[in-house]
Amino acid sequence: MTVRTRIAPSPTGDPHVGTAYIALFNLAFARKHGGKFILRIEDTDQTRSTNESEQMILDSLRWLGLDWDEGPDVGGEFGPYRQSERKHMYADYAYQLEKAGKAFRCYRTTEELDELRESRKAEGKHTALKQSDLALPAEEQAAREAADAPYVIRMCVPEEGVCEVDDLLRGKIEIDWGQIDCQILLKADGMPTYHLANVVDDHLMQITHVLRGEEWINSAPKHKLLYEYFGWQMPVLCHFPLLRNPDKTKLSKRKNPTSINYYRKMGFMPEAVINYLGRMGWSMPDEREKFSLATMIEHFDIQRVSLGGPVFDVEKLSWLNGLYIREDLNDQQFIQAVQQWAFQPEYLAQIVPQIKNRVEKFSDIAPLAGFFFSGMLPITESDFSHIKLEKEELVKQLQFTLWQMEAQRSWNKDNIFADVKKLSEHFGVKIKDFLQPIFIAIAGSPTSSSVLDSMAIIGPDLTRARLRHAVNLLGGVSKKQTKKLEKEFADLNG
């Protein structure tokens, strides 16, 4: 048997360090066993998936040195490797299960589903809905069928008992079937859900081992059941511990930069990032801190993975990155690395038009352009003191700008301007005044190059990180305020 592992990210946002973490261990496991590592794009969410996000995923993983044997850009005998290009096949599998009595058509509306869940919750029961909960009276079922009402295909799930799932690291896991709902397999628009597409694709691509995050443990019974329904052999499952913030909460962008592009933009070396991710819950036999990807693969033993939540600490990563810079780069290599990081012609060509008209001598360049080559800026609360806004309103405007920038998937000056214009109109503020605090957050000064051009140039990751830094610097938003502001923001974009 040839070991075949895969990573299957969704192209719905920035490339996440958690994706790189799981990709690294899938690659290491496959290489250690002489197998194949596959990249598959799971873009069943057609409303949120973008080509830009997919390309960022490919670029960031390749930057880290995580090369795949089969994938959407390199091909392979089990392609295509985008689920959107395979969508014609999933419906047949869903209807096959329906015909076998393993799945059923559900005509329930969203409002009815919400009511059913609330009713179960009020009775102190699991909110997972079963076939008996979802069943309509025979006359109503017939009426909706006759009216060609929209429906989904759901899988049948036991209403009681325990599902046992074998895990490579955790042994036998028991999960109460009462917690598992009748998962939608085929949506009303004919697109499969993750669960159906995941199982079908893993089978057809002959995946032997599924190494994924522990957040998927509760989905394992659904997947096991689907393999049984189809009569297929299930891959070996292995659920890795989630990455944690230093306070042990789940790694999130509100407390830690999570985009791989952020670390690339900040000037981290890919070797250091991969090394650090390799230390997340795993250790070398000799416990050394610094090791290459090749060395990790050579000594890789999955049983050395610890189930304790590994802490992703940016300060520790910075320390390790410093070791790589000092120990692995001679002076010439250092120069080349710095040039490749930010002083390459393509990046400089974007900056020159922003500063050239204000330069009288070349020594003016550093003060004018320094923020283009910086990470978090050394701003203080006093830098915002000239802005004629109450602090709470100032924080609110910056928070809304951050959320709007996080939602922006096509990053360019025109789209950024449209977002800022919408926000300024919402707050009833002239766009020039609305941009003032953003200038400080992005450039560290109220007078600099066009802030919209600057945001386009430094990119989404640093833009969002600097806005988040400014919000936190000014005291942030409380949990109670966040709920209120999130509702207002949702209404604005509704």
QUILIN-V556000 format. One record per run of one state. SS is the DSSP state (helix for helix, strand for strand, loop for the rest). FROM is the first residue (numbers start at 0). TO is the last residue. If there is no record, write none. Layout:
BEGIN
ss=(SS SS)
from=(FROM FROM)
to=(TO TO)
END
This chain:
BEGIN
ss=(loop strand loop strand helix loop strand loop strand loop helix loop strand loop strand loop strand helix loop helix loop strand loop helix loop helix loop helix loop strand loop strand loop strand helix loop strand loop strand loop helix loop strand helix loop strand loop strand loop strand loop strand helix loop helix loop helix loop helix loop strand loop helix loop helix loop helix loop helix loop helix loop helix loop helix loop helix loop helix loop helix loop)
from=(0 3 7 15 16 32 35 39 40 41 50 63 69 71 74 75 81 82 85 86 99 102 106 109 122 130 134 137 146 151 155 161 167 170 176 179 183 186 191 192 193 204 208 213 230 235 240 243 244 249 250 258 259 266 269 278 292 298 301 304 310 311 313 328 330 341 344 358 363 373 380 384 390 407 412 427 430 443 450 473 478 492)
to=(2 6 14 15 31 34 38 39 40 49 62 68 70 73 74 80 81 84 85 98 101 105 108 121 129 133 136 145 150 154 160 166 169 175 178 182 185 190 191 192 203 207 212 229 234 239 242 243 248 249 257 258 265 268 277 291 297 300 303 309 310 312 327 329 340 343 357 362 372 379 383 389 406 411 426 429 442 449 472 477 491 493)
END
